[in-house]
């Protein structure tokens, strides 16, 4: 979450997708806005993710963004155990 008028530097381990849940702003220079089809999702490449990426809130409410990573990106995070097959 980024408060109105604030910025955040994102650096991650690899490629991921974002979903803008609430608010509007810029993500790595691209305009993003929640509930605006075509502006509410981005795919961040490996090269961009590994370098500081500026996230800016240009709106008047909190900018809330969810990140979705693939299975082999953040190997150091705790994983849920798989359910046994039925």
ZAMARSE-163101 format. One record per residue (C-alpha): residue number from 0; residue in one letter; x, y, z. Coordinates in pm, whole numbers, plus 50000, padded with zeros to 5 digits. Each point is the difference from the previous one (the first is absolute). Layout:
BEGIN
+------+------+-------+-------+-------+
: tipa : tiza :    c1 :    c2 :    c3 :
+------+------+-------+-------+-------+
:  NUM :    a :     X :     Y :     Z :
...
+------+------+-------+-------+-------+
//
This chain:
BEGIN
+------+------+-------+-------+-------+
: tipa : tiza :    c1 :    c2 :    c3 :
+------+------+-------+-------+-------+
:    0 :    x : 50000 : 50000 : 50000 :
:    1 :    x : 50127 : 50345 : 49906 :
:    2 :    x : 49840 : 50304 : 50163 :
:    3 :    x : 49884 : 50297 : 49786 :
:    4 :    x : 50290 : 50214 : 49880 :
:    5 :    x : 50260 : 49741 : 50111 :
:    6 :    x : 50237 : 49774 : 49808 :
:    7 :    x : 50157 : 49657 : 50051 :
:    8 :    x : 50302 : 49827 : 49842 :
:    9 :    x : 49925 : 49638 : 49911 :
:   10 :    x : 50277 : 49744 : 49938 :
:   11 :    x : 49906 : 49634 : 49957 :
:   12 :    x : 50162 : 49667 : 49910 :
:   13 :    x : 49836 : 49942 : 49662 :
:   14 :    x : 49709 : 50038 : 49764 :
:   15 :    x : 49654 : 50064 : 50147 :
:   16 :    x : 49655 : 50137 : 49926 :
:   17 :    x : 49830 : 50285 : 50186 :
:   18 :    x : 49631 : 50069 : 50055 :
:   19 :    x : 49902 : 50353 : 50103 :
:   20 :    x : 49727 : 49942 : 50257 :
:   21 :    x : 49934 : 50360 : 50103 :
:   22 :    x : 50124 : 50346 : 49902 :
:   23 :    x : 50207 : 50137 : 49716 :
:   24 :    x : 50359 : 50091 : 49931 :
:   25 :    x : 50307 : 49895 : 49804 :
:   26 :    x : 50183 : 49668 : 50018 :
:   27 :    x : 50344 : 50015 : 49841 :
:   28 :    x : 49885 : 50298 : 49793 :
:   29 :    x : 49674 : 49838 : 49880 :
:   30 :    x : 49667 : 50153 : 50097 :
:   31 :    x : 49791 : 49757 : 50207 :
:   32 :    x : 49648 : 50029 : 50136 :
:   33 :    x : 49770 : 49760 : 50184 :
:   34 :    x : 49674 : 49897 : 49828 :
:   35 :    x : 50120 : 50142 : 49667 :
:   36 :    x : 50030 : 49711 : 49754 :
:   37 :    x : 50333 : 50025 : 49821 :
:   38 :    x : 50160 : 50201 : 50283 :
:   39 :    x : 49955 : 49768 : 50298 :
:   40 :    x : 50254 : 49725 : 49917 :
:   41 :    x : 50365 : 49986 : 49895 :
:   42 :    x : 50260 : 49729 : 49948 :
:   43 :    x : 50339 : 50099 : 50140 :
:   44 :    x : 50295 : 49841 : 49817 :
:   45 :    x : 50292 : 49838 : 50180 :
:   46 :    x : 50240 : 50282 : 49908 :
:   47 :    x : 49760 : 50272 : 50120 :
:   48 :    x : 49916 : 49811 : 50320 :
:   49 :    x : 50369 : 49961 : 50096 :
:   50 :    x : 50062 : 50375 : 49991 :
:   51 :    x : 49838 : 50279 : 50204 :
:   52 :    x : 49655 : 50068 : 49858 :
:   53 :    x : 49820 : 50318 : 50113 :
:   54 :    x : 49638 : 49961 : 50116 :
:   55 :    x : 49819 : 50335 : 50033 :
:   56 :    x : 49656 : 50077 : 50140 :
:   57 :    x : 49855 : 50288 : 49794 :
:   58 :    x : 49647 : 49968 : 50137 :
:   59 :    x : 49822 : 50113 : 50315 :
:   60 :    x : 49949 : 49654 : 50154 :
:   61 :    x : 50232 : 49711 : 50089 :
:   62 :    x : 50159 : 49819 : 49704 :
:   63 :    x : 49961 : 49628 : 50071 :
:   64 :    x : 50180 : 49757 : 49770 :
:   65 :    x : 50021 : 49621 : 50017 :
:   66 :    x : 50306 : 49822 : 49856 :
:   67 :    x : 49976 : 49646 : 49860 :
:   68 :    x : 50325 : 49802 : 49972 :
:   69 :    x : 50066 : 49670 : 49828 :
:   70 :    x : 50103 : 49685 : 50192 :
:   71 :    x : 50379 : 50036 : 49966 :
:   72 :    x : 50046 : 50372 : 50070 :
:   73 :    x : 50006 : 50034 : 50380 :
:   74 :    x : 50138 : 49671 : 50126 :
:   75 :    x : 50065 : 50136 : 50351 :
:   76 :    x : 49633 : 50066 : 50089 :
:   77 :    x : 49798 : 49743 : 50197 :
:   78 :    x : 49785 : 49780 : 49779 :
:   79 :    x : 49670 : 49832 : 50080 :
:   80 :    x : 50016 : 49621 : 49998 :
:   81 :    x : 49825 : 49839 : 49706 :
:   82 :    x : 49683 : 49810 : 50072 :
:   83 :    x : 50041 : 49626 : 49946 :
:   84 :    x : 49827 : 49870 : 49685 :
:   85 :    x : 49655 : 49849 : 50051 :
+------+------+-------+-------+-------+
//
